[in-house]
Amino acid sequence: MEAIARREIRALEDLYDRYSALVFSVAFRVLRDNQLAQDVAQEVFLRVWRQPTSYDPARGRFVSWLMSVTRNRALDELRKVTRRLRSEDQDDDPVSGLATADRLDDPALGAELAEQRVAVRAAMTRLPPEQRRVIELAYFGGLTQIEIAERTGDPLGTVKTRIRLGMRKLRESLAEFVADGRHPAAQLVEGEAEA
Amino acid sequence: MTPEEREALLSGHALGTLSEPDARDAARLIRTDEAAAAEYAAYVEIADLIALSVPMRRADPGLRERVIAAARRNGLTWHSPARWRRHAPMAGMAAALAIVTMWAVGLQTSVSTLREETRTLAAIVESDARRLDAIDRSAASVIQAESLGVQLETALRDQQALIAAQGDAEAVRVPFQPTTAAHGATGEYLWSDVNQTAAVLLSGLPPLPVGATYHVVVEDALGRLNSAASFLPDISGIAQLILDTEAGGDPTYVYVIAASGSAAQGPILLQAQLRTAVDLFP
């Protein structure tokens, strides 16, 4: 990020090569549209280029910030599309993402991030399907608990309980990635921030 | 509140899935309870990891070329006020002529104030430059020094852009209107056509709880909302910042909101309608 702040285009190229598949994949998971997902990915990388200081290492890991920016931008786009096309029902099978094997095992991500991906996918897979579904509808669909209840037909209390239990299990399963006693910022010094 | 209710509130808030009333309760809990804040932070990290569960896909190879080409151009695509004017209806032009005249008079009288502010900002820039020079690279680690240097250089660039924009006598200034959530906050939006710079100058911003940030959100003519900046004011509640002009083309409104998380969602403190004033500025 420091090299990007110095306007070194090579740094942006490296960043793109490392994270583009991940950024595009998250955008595609939210939008289910190739062109829209590419538009979002382009916006995300250009934002990084133009506003490198919008990432604050003290507030967390770079990849987490990048995923958050991507998800928020994709959800904004999804809401625009949904407003235009009220009849769209973009995800009747939210678990299909996990059921689908990776089409790409991207070596550019690096070993650490690849390891995390494996762990996260495994943790998500271990969740009971109904808990996984509500979490994915919330995260990738940007739906509130009330909207999830309306969509699934489940009582609101059930939705809340499923999200709570699902998040608790994820926290337990992924404790090694978030509770190692180090500040998240320390984890990016070795590599992520050097792009 | 039972432990289960508390856990549901914090994990749901981290996932961004709470309704507005529940989100307010969660924000209040996080603000007032250190343990809750720590638990919430842990859940935010979990939520951030969920993105990694997506199946990987490769984007169109041409996307890389487009991104790099756009970065090389580094051009501003935000529609300038002049461009908006071309699309402004003539009837509206006539109707607001009186407003514009009054506004122009007010702008003229504030030129001396502008110059004073410019001198103040110039002093800040000089101070920043001295700080930059004063970095003791032998004492600090190279990474720490470079990081500080980059931050200062960026701050310097922003300060210079602010000076240029504020020194532009023809810059468009639109005062923010406070909402009931403003608590005394005021400010104005500034557009310098000649510098192609958009900025907001804010004061009296109330302090936020830990983890919360202010966002400047622009709304375009189609009602699309985009975050143009996120920031924390100084201890006096003052913030002067350059906006990301890529955040939204053809802006019609600008909002200053207080958000409890990274997403630009929260109560609006200040709002400014740009289109009418800016479109009609001569």
Boltz contact constraints between the chains, C-beta under 6 A:
constraints:
  - contact:
      token1: [A, 2]
      token2: [B, 146]
      max_distance: 6.0
  - contact:
      token1: [A, 2]
      token2: [B, 150]
      max_distance: 6.0
  - contact:
      token1: [A, 5]
      token2: [B, 150]
      max_distance: 6.0
  - contact:
      token1: [A, 12]
      token2: [B, 71]
      max_distance: 6.0
  - contact:
      token1: [A, 16]
      token2: [B, 64]
      max_distance: 6.0
  - contact:
      token1: [A, 16]
      token2: [B, 67]
      max_distance: 6.0
  - contact:
      token1: [A, 20]
      token2: [B, 59]
      max_distance: 6.0
  - contact:
      token1: [A, 21]
      token2: [B, 56]
      max_distance: 6.0
  - contact:
      token1: [A, 21]
      token2: [B, 58]
      max_distance: 6.0
  - contact:
      token1: [A, 24]
      token2: [B, 59]
      max_distance: 6.0
  - contact:
      token1: [A, 25]
      token2: [B, 54]
      max_distance: 6.0
  - contact:
      token1: [A, 25]
      token2: [B, 56]
      max_distance: 6.0
  - contact:
      token1: [A, 25]
      token2: [B, 57]
      max_distance: 6.0
  - contact:
      token1: [A, 26]
      token2: [B, 51]
      max_distance: 6.0
  - contact:
      token1: [A, 26]
      token2: [B, 54]
      max_distance: 6.0
  - contact:
      token1: [A, 28]
      token2: [B, 57]
      max_distance: 6.0
  - contact:
      token1: [A, 29]
      token2: [B, 54]
      max_distance: 6.0
  - contact:
      token1: [A, 38]
      token2: [B, 59]
      max_distance: 6.0
  - contact:
      token1: [A, 38]
      token2: [B, 60]
      max_distance: 6.0
  - contact:
      token1: [A, 38]
      token2: [B, 63]
      max_distance: 6.0
  - contact:
      token1: [A, 41]
      token2: [B, 59]
      max_distance: 6.0
  - contact:
      token1: [A, 42]
      token2: [B, 67]
      max_distance: 6.0
  - contact:
      token1: [A, 45]
      token2: [B, 67]
      max_distance: 6.0
  - contact:
      token1: [A, 46]
      token2: [B, 70]
      max_distance: 6.0
  - contact:
      token1: [A, 49]
      token2: [B, 71]
      max_distance: 6.0
  - contact:
      token1: [A, 50]
      token2: [B, 246]
      max_distance: 6.0
  - contact:
      token1: [A, 51]
      token2: [B, 244]
      max_distance: 6.0
  - contact:
      token1: [A, 53]
      token2: [B, 154]
      max_distance: 6.0
  - contact:
      token1: [A, 64]
      token2: [B, 48]
      max_distance: 6.0
  - contact:
      token1: [A, 67]
      token2: [B, 48]
      max_distance: 6.0
  - contact:
      token1: [A, 67]
      token2: [B, 51]
      max_distance: 6.0
  - contact:
      token1: [A, 68]
      token2: [B, 48]
      max_distance: 6.0
  - contact:
      token1: [A, 68]
      token2: [B, 262]
      max_distance: 6.0
  - contact:
      token1: [A, 71]
      token2: [B, 51]
      max_distance: 6.0
  - contact:
      token1: [A, 72]
      token2: [B, 263]
      max_distance: 6.0
  - contact:
      token1: [A, 80]
      token2: [B, 224]
      max_distance: 6.0
  - contact:
      token1: [A, 97]
      token2: [B, 55]
      max_distance: 6.0
  - contact:
      token1: [A, 100]
      token2: [B, 55]
      max_distance: 6.0
  - contact:
      token1: [A, 102]
      token2: [B, 55]
      max_distance: 6.0
  - contact:
      token1: [A, 102]
      token2: [B, 56]
      max_distance: 6.0
  - contact:
      token1: [A, 103]
      token2: [B, 57]
      max_distance: 6.0
  - contact:
      token1: [A, 104]
      token2: [B, 56]
      max_distance: 6.0
  - contact:
      token1: [A, 104]
      token2: [B, 58]
      max_distance: 6.0
  - contact:
      token1: [A, 106]
      token2: [B, 56]
      max_distance: 6.0
  - contact:
      token1: [A, 116]
      token2: [B, 52]
      max_distance: 6.0
  - contact:
      token1: [A, 117]
      token2: [B, 52]
      max_distance: 6.0
  - contact:
      token1: [A, 120]
      token2: [B, 49]
      max_distance: 6.0
  - contact:
      token1: [A, 120]
      token2: [B, 52]
      max_distance: 6.0
  - contact:
      token1: [A, 120]
      token2: [B, 53]
      max_distance: 6.0
  - contact:
      token1: [A, 121]
      token2: [B, 53]
      max_distance: 6.0
  - contact:
      token1: [A, 124]
      token2: [B, 53]
      max_distance: 6.0
  - contact:
      token1: [A, 138]
      token2: [B, 15]
      max_distance: 6.0
  - contact:
      token1: [A, 138]
      token2: [B, 17]
      max_distance: 6.0
  - contact:
      token1: [A, 139]
      token2: [B, 50]
      max_distance: 6.0
  - contact:
      token1: [A, 144]
      token2: [B, 17]
      max_distance: 6.0
  - contact:
      token1: [A, 144]
      token2: [B, 19]
      max_distance: 6.0
  - contact:
      token1: [A, 145]
      token2: [B, 17]
      max_distance: 6.0
  - contact:
      token1: [A, 146]
      token2: [B, 19]
      max_distance: 6.0
  - contact:
      token1: [A, 160]
      token2: [B, 8]
      max_distance: 6.0
  - contact:
      token1: [A, 163]
      token2: [B, 12]
      max_distance: 6.0
  - contact:
      token1: [A, 164]
      token2: [B, 7]
      max_distance: 6.0
  - contact:
      token1: [A, 164]
      token2: [B, 8]
      max_distance: 6.0
  - contact:
      token1: [A, 164]
      token2: [B, 11]
      max_distance: 6.0
  - contact:
      token1: [A, 167]
      token2: [B, 11]
      max_distance: 6.0
  - contact:
      token1: [A, 170]
      token2: [B, 46]
      max_distance: 6.0
  - contact:
      token1: [A, 171]
      token2: [B, 46]
      max_distance: 6.0
  - contact:
      token1: [A, 174]
      token2: [B, 49]
      max_distance: 6.0
  - contact:
      token1: [A, 178]
      token2: [B, 42]
      max_distance: 6.0
  - contact:
      token1: [A, 178]
      token2: [B, 45]
      max_distance: 6.0
